[in-house]
Amino acid sequence: MKTNVDKLMREKEITNKELATLTGLHVKTIREVRKGLTATRYSTLRKIYKVLKEIKNND
């Protein structure tokens, strides 16, 4: 499933490892979601988007 997680992560300037720490998910899970390699559960996406929404842009 294609998501816009990769785009948002680049905009927020956050790494896979940082996002994994903030969400409590594994780095591998973040990488797979970011690349669209796996069918992602709604609960996983919700965790990711919640954290990304809370991060301020580095403008």
N, CA, C, O and CB atoms as a CASP TS submission, in Angstrom:
PFRMAT TS
TARGET T0000
AUTHOR 0000-0000-0000
METHOD Language model
MODEL 1
PARENT N/A
ATOM      1  N   MET     1       0.849  -1.179   0.000  1.00  0.00           N
ATOM      2  CA  MET     1       0.000   0.000   0.000  1.00  0.00           C
ATOM      3  C   MET     1       0.889   1.235   0.000  1.00  0.00           C
ATOM      4  O   MET     1       1.809   1.345   0.811  1.00  0.00           O
ATOM      5  CB  MET     1      -0.963   0.002   1.222  1.00  0.00           C
ATOM      6  N   LYS     2       0.620   2.139  -0.887  1.00  0.00           N
ATOM      7  CA  LYS     2       1.395   3.367  -0.989  1.00  0.00           C
ATOM      8  C   LYS     2       0.822   4.407  -0.037  1.00  0.00           C
ATOM      9  O   LYS     2      -0.381   4.670  -0.034  1.00  0.00           O
ATOM     10  CB  LYS     2       1.404   3.898  -2.441  1.00  0.00           C
ATOM     11  N   THR     3       1.701   4.994   0.769  1.00  0.00           N
ATOM     12  CA  THR     3       1.301   6.063   1.686  1.00  0.00           C
ATOM     13  C   THR     3       2.194   7.269   1.437  1.00  0.00           C
ATOM     14  O   THR     3       3.124   7.205   0.633  1.00  0.00           O
ATOM     15  CB  THR     3       1.390   5.598   3.179  1.00  0.00           C
ATOM     16  N   ASN     4       1.914   8.356   2.121  1.00  0.00           N
ATOM     17  CA  ASN     4       2.777   9.524   1.987  1.00  0.00           C
ATOM     18  C   ASN     4       3.700   9.672   3.194  1.00  0.00           C
ATOM     19  O   ASN     4       4.158  10.773   3.496  1.00  0.00           O
ATOM     20  CB  ASN     4       1.936  10.787   1.813  1.00  0.00           C
ATOM     21  N   VAL     5       3.971   8.569   3.881  1.00  0.00           N
ATOM     22  CA  VAL     5       4.858   8.582   5.045  1.00  0.00           C
ATOM     23  C   VAL     5       6.249   9.055   4.645  1.00  0.00           C
ATOM     24  O   VAL     5       6.844   9.870   5.350  1.00  0.00           O
ATOM     25  CB  VAL     5       4.934   7.183   5.689  1.00  0.00           C
ATOM     26  N   ASP     6       6.777   8.566   3.538  1.00  0.00           N
ATOM     27  CA  ASP     6       8.116   8.959   3.095  1.00  0.00           C
ATOM     28  C   ASP     6       8.191  10.468   2.883  1.00  0.00           C
ATOM     29  O   ASP     6       9.132  11.115   3.342  1.00  0.00           O
ATOM     30  CB  ASP     6       8.496   8.221   1.797  1.00  0.00           C
ATOM     31  N   LYS     7       7.217  11.019   2.199  1.00  0.00           N
ATOM     32  CA  LYS     7       7.197  12.461   1.931  1.00  0.00           C
ATOM     33  C   LYS     7       7.148  13.254   3.238  1.00  0.00           C
ATOM     34  O   LYS     7       7.892  14.218   3.413  1.00  0.00           O
ATOM     35  CB  LYS     7       5.990  12.830   1.041  1.00  0.00           C
ATOM     36  N   LEU     8       6.280  12.848   4.141  1.00  0.00           N
ATOM     37  CA  LEU     8       6.156  13.546   5.423  1.00  0.00           C
ATOM     38  C   LEU     8       7.434  13.440   6.248  1.00  0.00           C
ATOM     39  O   LEU     8       7.838  14.404   6.898  1.00  0.00           O
ATOM     40  CB  LEU     8       4.980  12.987   6.217  1.00  0.00           C
ATOM     41  N   MET     9       8.064  12.284   6.222  1.00  0.00           N
ATOM     42  CA  MET     9       9.310  12.115   6.973  1.00  0.00           C
ATOM     43  C   MET     9      10.410  13.004   6.415  1.00  0.00           C
ATOM     44  O   MET     9      11.195  13.567   7.178  1.00  0.00           O
ATOM     45  CB  MET     9       9.757  10.654   6.947  1.00  0.00           C
ATOM     46  N   ARG    10      10.475  13.136   5.106  1.00  0.00           N
ATOM     47  CA  ARG    10      11.477  14.029   4.511  1.00  0.00           C
ATOM     48  C   ARG    10      11.189  15.473   4.875  1.00  0.00           C
ATOM     49  O   ARG    10      12.108  16.229   5.189  1.00  0.00           O
ATOM     50  CB  ARG    10      11.512  13.867   2.984  1.00  0.00           C
ATOM     51  N   GLU    11       9.910  15.870   4.835  1.00  0.00           N
ATOM     52  CA  GLU    11       9.532  17.236   5.203  1.00  0.00           C
ATOM     53  C   GLU    11       9.871  17.539   6.660  1.00  0.00           C
ATOM     54  O   GLU    11      10.316  18.640   6.985  1.00  0.00           O
ATOM     55  CB  GLU    11       8.040  17.456   4.960  1.00  0.00           C
ATOM     56  N   LYS    12       9.659  16.564   7.527  1.00  0.00           N
ATOM     57  CA  LYS    12       9.898  16.744   8.964  1.00  0.00           C
ATOM     58  C   LYS    12      11.359  16.485   9.339  1.00  0.00           C
ATOM     59  O   LYS    12      11.769  16.714  10.476  1.00  0.00           O
ATOM     60  CB  LYS    12       8.987  15.815   9.768  1.00  0.00           C
ATOM     61  N   GLU    13      12.130  16.006   8.370  1.00  0.00           N
ATOM     62  CA  GLU    13      13.545  15.686   8.570  1.00  0.00           C
ATOM     63  C   GLU    13      13.744  14.724   9.741  1.00  0.00           C
ATOM     64  O   GLU    13      14.526  14.981  10.656  1.00  0.00           O
ATOM     65  CB  GLU    13      14.348  16.966   8.807  1.00  0.00           C
ATOM     66  N   ILE    14      13.017  13.614   9.684  1.00  0.00           N
ATOM     67  CA  ILE    14      13.094  12.594  10.728  1.00  0.00           C
ATOM     68  C   ILE    14      13.553  11.279  10.115  1.00  0.00           C
ATOM     69  O   ILE    14      13.139  10.924   9.012  1.00  0.00           O
ATOM     70  CB  ILE    14      11.725  12.419  11.440  1.00  0.00           C
ATOM     71  N   THR    15      14.400  10.564  10.826  1.00  0.00           N
ATOM     72  CA  THR    15      14.933   9.297  10.328  1.00  0.00           C
ATOM     73  C   THR    15      14.022   8.133  10.716  1.00  0.00           C
ATOM     74  O   THR    15      13.140   8.263  11.564  1.00  0.00           O
ATOM     75  CB  THR    15      16.352   9.064  10.869  1.00  0.00           C
ATOM     76  N   ASN    16      14.262   7.006  10.077  1.00  0.00           N
ATOM     77  CA  ASN    16      13.518   5.790  10.421  1.00  0.00           C
ATOM     78  C   ASN    16      13.704   5.451  11.896  1.00  0.00           C
ATOM     79  O   ASN    16      12.744   5.111  12.587  1.00  0.00           O
ATOM     80  CB  ASN    16      13.971   4.604   9.540  1.00  0.00           C
ATOM     81  N   LYS    17      14.931   5.545  12.369  1.00  0.00           N
ATOM     82  CA  LYS    17      15.240   5.203  13.761  1.00  0.00           C
ATOM     83  C   LYS    17      14.525   6.143  14.731  1.00  0.00           C
ATOM     84  O   LYS    17      13.975   5.696  15.737  1.00  0.00           O
ATOM     85  CB  LYS    17      16.757   5.254  14.001  1.00  0.00           C
ATOM     86  N   GLU    18      14.531   7.432  14.432  1.00  0.00           N
ATOM     87  CA  GLU    18      13.852   8.404  15.299  1.00  0.00           C
ATOM     88  C   GLU    18      12.351   8.134  15.350  1.00  0.00           C
ATOM     89  O   GLU    18      11.746   8.150  16.421  1.00  0.00           O
ATOM     90  CB  GLU    18      14.112   9.840  14.808  1.00  0.00           C
ATOM     91  N   LEU    19      11.758   7.887  14.186  1.00  0.00           N
ATOM     92  CA  LEU    19      10.321   7.629  14.139  1.00  0.00           C
ATOM     93  C   LEU    19       9.976   6.321  14.850  1.00  0.00           C
ATOM     94  O   LEU    19       8.952   6.225  15.526  1.00  0.00           O
ATOM     95  CB  LEU    19       9.833   7.585  12.683  1.00  0.00           C
ATOM     96  N   ALA    20      10.827   5.328  14.694  1.00  0.00           N
ATOM     97  CA  ALA    20      10.605   4.055  15.382  1.00  0.00           C
ATOM     98  C   ALA    20      10.614   4.255  16.897  1.00  0.00           C
ATOM     99  O   ALA    20       9.775   3.699  17.605  1.00  0.00           O
ATOM    100  CB  ALA    20      11.679   3.025  14.973  1.00  0.00           C
ATOM    101  N   THR    21      11.547   5.036  17.382  1.00  0.00           N
ATOM    102  CA  THR    21      11.625   5.308  18.821  1.00  0.00           C
ATOM    103  C   THR    21      10.381   6.035  19.307  1.00  0.00           C
ATOM    104  O   THR    21       9.829   5.691  20.352  1.00  0.00           O
ATOM    105  CB  THR    21      12.874   6.136  19.144  1.00  0.00           C
ATOM    106  N   LEU    22       9.942   7.028  18.562  1.00  0.00           N
ATOM    107  CA  LEU    22       8.785   7.831  18.970  1.00  0.00           C
ATOM    108  C   LEU    22       7.464   7.065  18.894  1.00  0.00           C
ATOM    109  O   LEU    22       6.540   7.345  19.658  1.00  0.00           O
ATOM    110  CB  LEU    22       8.696   9.067  18.109  1.00  0.00           C
ATOM    111  N   THR    23       7.374   6.106  17.982  1.00  0.00           N
ATOM    112  CA  THR    23       6.126   5.355  17.815  1.00  0.00           C
ATOM    113  C   THR    23       6.109   4.037  18.578  1.00  0.00           C
ATOM    114  O   THR    23       5.045   3.465  18.818  1.00  0.00           O
ATOM    115  CB  THR    23       5.889   5.083  16.356  1.00  0.00           C
ATOM    116  N   GLY    24       7.285   3.559  18.957  1.00  0.00           N
ATOM    117  CA  GLY    24       7.367   2.251  19.601  1.00  0.00           C
ATOM    118  C   GLY    24       7.348   1.104  18.605  1.00  0.00           C
ATOM    119  O   GLY    24       7.186  -0.054  18.989  1.00  0.00           O
ATOM    120  N   LEU    25       7.514   1.423  17.331  1.00  0.00           N
ATOM    121  CA  LEU    25       7.542   0.409  16.277  1.00  0.00           C
ATOM    122  C   LEU    25       8.988   0.052  15.950  1.00  0.00           C
ATOM    123  O   LEU    25       9.906   0.794  16.300  1.00  0.00           O
ATOM    124  CB  LEU    25       6.803   0.908  15.007  1.00  0.00           C
ATOM    125  N   HIS    26       9.192  -1.076  15.284  1.00  0.00           N
ATOM    126  CA  HIS    26      10.528  -1.475  14.861  1.00  0.00           C
ATOM    127  C   HIS    26      10.965  -0.643  13.658  1.00  0.00           C
ATOM    128  O   HIS    26      10.138  -0.210  12.855  1.00  0.00           O
ATOM    129  CB  HIS    26      10.567  -2.981  14.523  1.00  0.00           C
ATOM    130  N   VAL    27      12.267  -0.427  13.546  1.00  0.00           N
ATOM    131  CA  VAL    27      12.825   0.304  12.407  1.00  0.00           C
ATOM    132  C   VAL    27      12.440  -0.391  11.103  1.00  0.00           C
ATOM    133  O   VAL    27      12.130   0.272  10.113  1.00  0.00           O
ATOM    134  CB  VAL    27      14.368   0.415  12.527  1.00  0.00           C
ATOM    135  N   LYS    28      12.458  -1.715  11.098  1.00  0.00           N
ATOM    136  CA  LYS    28      12.088  -2.480   9.899  1.00  0.00           C
ATOM    137  C   LYS    28      10.655  -2.158   9.475  1.00  0.00           C
ATOM    138  O   LYS    28      10.375  -2.024   8.284  1.00  0.00           O
ATOM    139  CB  LYS    28      12.239  -3.998  10.155  1.00  0.00           C
ATOM    140  N   THR    29       9.761  -2.036  10.435  1.00  0.00           N
ATOM    141  CA  THR    29       8.363  -1.705  10.132  1.00  0.00           C
ATOM    142  C   THR    29       8.274  -0.328   9.492  1.00  0.00           C
ATOM    143  O   THR    29       7.570  -0.146   8.498  1.00  0.00           O
ATOM    144  CB  THR    29       7.498  -1.755  11.411  1.00  0.00           C
ATOM    145  N   ILE    30       8.987   0.639  10.058  1.00  0.00           N
ATOM    146  CA  ILE    30       8.983   1.999   9.505  1.00  0.00           C
ATOM    147  C   ILE    30       9.507   1.974   8.075  1.00  0.00           C
ATOM    148  O   ILE    30       8.918   2.587   7.185  1.00  0.00           O
ATOM    149  CB  ILE    30       9.838   2.957  10.379  1.00  0.00           C
ATOM    150  N   ARG    31      10.608   1.271   7.854  1.00  0.00           N
ATOM    151  CA  ARG    31      11.206   1.190   6.515  1.00  0.00           C
ATOM    152  C   ARG    31      10.232   0.571   5.514  1.00  0.00           C
ATOM    153  O   ARG    31      10.094   1.066   4.396  1.00  0.00           O
ATOM    154  CB  ARG    31      12.508   0.371   6.556  1.00  0.00           C
ATOM    155  N   GLU    32       9.559  -0.503   5.908  1.00  0.00           N
ATOM    156  CA  GLU    32       8.619  -1.171   5.006  1.00  0.00           C
ATOM    157  C   GLU    32       7.417  -0.290   4.686  1.00  0.00           C
ATOM    158  O   GLU    32       6.959  -0.250   3.544  1.00  0.00           O
ATOM    159  CB  GLU    32       8.147  -2.483   5.617  1.00  0.00           C
ATOM    160  N   VAL    33       6.907   0.414   5.688  1.00  0.00           N
ATOM    161  CA  VAL    33       5.781   1.331   5.458  1.00  0.00           C
ATOM    162  C   VAL    33       6.227   2.458   4.540  1.00  0.00           C
ATOM    163  O   VAL    33       5.518   2.825   3.603  1.00  0.00           O
ATOM    164  CB  VAL    33       5.240   1.904   6.800  1.00  0.00           C
ATOM    165  N   ARG    34       7.391   2.996   4.811  1.00  0.00           N
ATOM    166  CA  ARG    34       7.916   4.124   4.032  1.00  0.00           C
ATOM    167  C   ARG    34       8.077   3.764   2.555  1.00  0.00           C
ATOM    168  O   ARG    34       7.804   4.582   1.677  1.00  0.00           O
ATOM    169  CB  ARG    34       9.261   4.581   4.603  1.00  0.00           C
ATOM    170  N   LYS    35       8.515   2.551   2.293  1.00  0.00           N
ATOM    171  CA  LYS    35       8.741   2.108   0.915  1.00  0.00           C
ATOM    172  C   LYS    35       7.526   1.434   0.291  1.00  0.00           C
ATOM    173  O   LYS    35       7.546   1.090  -0.890  1.00  0.00           O
ATOM    174  CB  LYS    35       9.907   1.162   0.873  1.00  0.00           C
ATOM    175  N   GLY    36       6.472   1.245   1.073  1.00  0.00           N
ATOM    176  CA  GLY    36       5.270   0.606   0.550  1.00  0.00           C
ATOM    177  C   GLY    36       5.453  -0.867   0.261  1.00  0.00           C
ATOM    178  O   GLY    36       4.835  -1.400  -0.661  1.00  0.00           O
ATOM    179  N   LEU    37       6.298  -1.535   1.039  1.00  0.00           N
ATOM    180  CA  LEU    37       6.628  -2.934   0.784  1.00  0.00           C
ATOM    181  C   LEU    37       5.642  -3.927   1.377  1.00  0.00           C
ATOM    182  O   LEU    37       5.693  -5.115   1.059  1.00  0.00           O
ATOM    183  CB  LEU    37       7.980  -3.224   1.313  1.00  0.00           C
ATOM    184  N   THR    38       4.762  -3.461   2.222  1.00  0.00           N
ATOM    185  CA  THR    38       3.874  -4.383   2.924  1.00  0.00           C
ATOM    186  C   THR    38       2.494  -3.764   3.103  1.00  0.00           C
ATOM    187  O   THR    38       2.337  -2.543   3.071  1.00  0.00           O
ATOM    188  CB  THR    38       4.465  -4.769   4.287  1.00  0.00           C
ATOM    189  N   ALA    39       1.514  -4.610   3.289  1.00  0.00           N
ATOM    190  CA  ALA    39       0.184  -4.121   3.652  1.00  0.00           C
ATOM    191  C   ALA    39       0.271  -3.679   5.106  1.00  0.00           C
ATOM    192  O   ALA    39       0.656  -4.459   5.977  1.00  0.00           O
ATOM    193  CB  ALA    39      -0.940  -5.227   3.440  1.00  0.00           C
ATOM    194  N   THR    40      -0.081  -2.446   5.360  1.00  0.00           N
ATOM    195  CA  THR    40       0.105  -1.867   6.685  1.00  0.00           C
ATOM    196  C   THR    40      -1.211  -1.800   7.433  1.00  0.00           C
ATOM    197  O   THR    40      -2.236  -1.395   6.883  1.00  0.00           O
ATOM    198  CB  THR    40       0.723  -0.477   6.581  1.00  0.00           C
ATOM    199  N   ARG    41      -1.171  -2.197   8.680  1.00  0.00           N
ATOM    200  CA  ARG    41      -2.364  -2.122   9.517  1.00  0.00           C
ATOM    201  C   ARG    41      -2.730  -0.665   9.780  1.00  0.00           C
ATOM    202  O   ARG    41      -1.872   0.215   9.842  1.00  0.00           O
ATOM    203  CB  ARG    41      -2.145  -2.871  10.848  1.00  0.00           C
ATOM    204  N   TYR    42      -4.018  -0.446   9.929  1.00  0.00           N
ATOM    205  CA  TYR    42      -4.516   0.897  10.230  1.00  0.00           C
ATOM    206  C   TYR    42      -3.912   1.413  11.532  1.00  0.00           C
ATOM    207  O   TYR    42      -3.548   2.586  11.619  1.00  0.00           O
ATOM    208  CB  TYR    42      -6.054   0.898  10.318  1.00  0.00           C
ATOM    209  N   SER    43      -3.802   0.563  12.536  1.00  0.00           N
ATOM    210  CA  SER    43      -3.267   0.988  13.835  1.00  0.00           C
ATOM    211  C   SER    43      -1.809   1.431  13.726  1.00  0.00           C
ATOM    212  O   SER    43      -1.384   2.347  14.429  1.00  0.00           O
ATOM    213  CB  SER    43      -3.387  -0.149  14.855  1.00  0.00           C
ATOM    214  N   THR    44      -1.051   0.790  12.853  1.00  0.00           N
ATOM    215  CA  THR    44       0.344   1.172  12.639  1.00  0.00           C
ATOM    216  C   THR    44       0.423   2.535  11.971  1.00  0.00           C
ATOM    217  O   THR    44       1.191   3.398  12.395  1.00  0.00           O
ATOM    218  CB  THR    44       1.073   0.118  11.787  1.00  0.00           C
ATOM    219  N   LEU    45      -0.372   2.726  10.926  1.00  0.00           N
ATOM    220  CA  LEU    45      -0.385   4.028  10.253  1.00  0.00           C
ATOM    221  C   LEU    45      -0.841   5.133  11.190  1.00  0.00           C
ATOM    222  O   LEU    45      -0.312   6.245  11.156  1.00  0.00           O
ATOM    223  CB  LEU    45      -1.291   3.984   9.026  1.00  0.00           C
ATOM    224  N   ARG    46      -1.811   4.828  12.015  1.00  0.00           N
ATOM    225  CA  ARG    46      -2.318   5.825  12.956  1.00  0.00           C
ATOM    226  C   ARG    46      -1.217   6.270  13.918  1.00  0.00           C
ATOM    227  O   ARG    46      -1.096   7.462  14.201  1.00  0.00           O
ATOM    228  CB  ARG    46      -3.516   5.264  13.740  1.00  0.00           C
ATOM    229  N   LYS    47      -0.421   5.340  14.421  1.00  0.00           N
ATOM    230  CA  LYS    47       0.699   5.683  15.304  1.00  0.00           C
ATOM    231  C   LYS    47       1.695   6.584  14.585  1.00  0.00           C
ATOM    232  O   LYS    47       2.151   7.586  15.134  1.00  0.00           O
ATOM    233  CB  LYS    47       1.405   4.408  15.804  1.00  0.00           C
ATOM    234  N   ILE    48       2.025   6.217  13.353  1.00  0.00           N
ATOM    235  CA  ILE    48       3.007   6.980  12.581  1.00  0.00           C
ATOM    236  C   ILE    48       2.500   8.390  12.306  1.00  0.00           C
ATOM    237  O   ILE    48       3.213   9.364  12.544  1.00  0.00           O
ATOM    238  CB  ILE    48       3.328   6.264  11.258  1.00  0.00           C
ATOM    239  N   TYR    49       1.273   8.504  11.805  1.00  0.00           N
ATOM    240  CA  TYR    49       0.737   9.820  11.466  1.00  0.00           C
ATOM    241  C   TYR    49       0.543  10.699  12.693  1.00  0.00           C
ATOM    242  O   TYR    49       0.710  11.917  12.618  1.00  0.00           O
ATOM    243  CB  TYR    49      -0.576   9.671  10.736  1.00  0.00           C
ATOM    244  N   LYS    50       0.193  10.095  13.814  1.00  0.00           N
ATOM    245  CA  LYS    50       0.024  10.869  15.048  1.00  0.00           C
ATOM    246  C   LYS    50       1.344  11.527  15.441  1.00  0.00           C
ATOM    247  O   LYS    50       1.376  12.710  15.780  1.00  0.00           O
ATOM    248  CB  LYS    50      -0.490   9.966  16.196  1.00  0.00           C
ATOM    249  N   VAL    51       2.424  10.763  15.397  1.00  0.00           N
ATOM    250  CA  VAL    51       3.739  11.303  15.746  1.00  0.00           C
ATOM    251  C   VAL    51       4.176  12.349  14.730  1.00  0.00           C
ATOM    252  O   VAL    51       4.667  13.412  15.111  1.00  0.00           O
ATOM    253  CB  VAL    51       4.781  10.176  15.829  1.00  0.00           C
ATOM    254  N   LEU    52       4.005  12.062  13.443  1.00  0.00           N
ATOM    255  CA  LEU    52       4.419  13.018  12.415  1.00  0.00           C
ATOM    256  C   LEU    52       3.634  14.322  12.517  1.00  0.00           C
ATOM    257  O   LEU    52       4.177  15.396  12.257  1.00  0.00           O
ATOM    258  CB  LEU    52       4.243  12.411  11.024  1.00  0.00           C
ATOM    259  N   LYS    53       2.382  14.238  12.886  1.00  0.00           N
ATOM    260  CA  LYS    53       1.556  15.440  13.036  1.00  0.00           C
ATOM    261  C   LYS    53       2.066  16.315  14.179  1.00  0.00           C
ATOM    262  O   LYS    53       1.997  17.542  14.103  1.00  0.00           O
ATOM    263  CB  LYS    53       0.088  15.054  13.282  1.00  0.00           C
ATOM    264  N   GLU    54       2.572  15.688  15.229  1.00  0.00           N
ATOM    265  CA  GLU    54       3.031  16.423  16.407  1.00  0.00           C
ATOM    266  C   GLU    54       4.391  17.080  16.213  1.00  0.00           C
ATOM    267  O   GLU    54       4.749  17.998  16.951  1.00  0.00           O
ATOM    268  CB  GLU    54       3.091  15.499  17.588  1.00  0.00           C
ATOM    269  N   ILE    55       5.152  16.615  15.220  1.00  0.00           N
ATOM    270  CA  ILE    55       6.487  17.158  14.975  1.00  0.00           C
ATOM    271  C   ILE    55       6.370  18.443  14.170  1.00  0.00           C
ATOM    272  O   ILE    55       5.701  18.483  13.137  1.00  0.00           O
ATOM    273  CB  ILE    55       7.379  16.128  14.235  1.00  0.00           C
ATOM    274  N   LYS    56       7.015  19.471  14.642  1.00  0.00           N
ATOM    275  CA  LYS    56       7.029  20.750  13.925  1.00  0.00           C
ATOM    276  C   LYS    56       7.983  20.644  12.747  1.00  0.00           C
ATOM    277  O   LYS    56       8.996  19.948  12.818  1.00  0.00           O
ATOM    278  CB  LYS    56       7.443  21.924  14.866  1.00  0.00           C
ATOM    279  N   ASN    57       7.653  21.339  11.661  1.00  0.00           N
ATOM    280  CA  ASN    57       8.562  21.387  10.521  1.00  0.00           C
ATOM    281  C   ASN    57       9.810  22.162  10.895  1.00  0.00           C
ATOM    282  O   ASN    57       9.750  23.126  11.658  1.00  0.00           O
ATOM    283  CB  ASN    57       7.879  22.023   9.294  1.00  0.00           C
ATOM    284  N   ASN    58      10.934  21.737  10.358  1.00  0.00           N
ATOM    285  CA  ASN    58      12.203  22.420  10.615  1.00  0.00           C
ATOM    286  C   ASN    58      12.411  23.526   9.592  1.00  0.00           C
ATOM    287  O   ASN    58      13.265  23.416   8.712  1.00  0.00           O
ATOM    288  CB  ASN    58      13.384  21.422  10.578  1.00  0.00           C
ATOM    289  N   ASP    59      11.636  24.580   9.711  1.00  0.00           N
ATOM    290  CA  ASP    59      11.741  25.709   8.773  1.00  0.00           C
ATOM    291  C   ASP    59      12.707  26.746   9.288  1.00  0.00           C
ATOM    292  O   ASP    59      12.924  27.766   8.634  1.00  0.00           O
ATOM    293  CB  ASP    59      10.373  26.349   8.534  1.00  0.00           C
TER
END
